[in-house]
Amino acid sequence: MTTHFITAEIDLQASPAKLHQEIVAELEKRGEPLRWAITNVDVQEEKVSVEAIVTTTTEPAKD
């Protein structure tokens, strides 16, 4: 098992619950999320930046 620090950019959602679901879904593509935080919200671009620590059994896919 390996831990990785990753960043992701997620589309801003209409509700906090939907945003949470989108963040978790994106992080799970890259591994098992241990912890994550929204580090920036760009209202004009309608994007949020997320930093996370995930664990994987293999190397994560590169974007």
Secondary structure as UniProt FT lines:
FT   STRAND          2..11
FT   HELIX           16..28
FT   TURN            29..30
FT   STRAND          32..42
FT   TURN            43..46
FT   STRAND          47..56
//
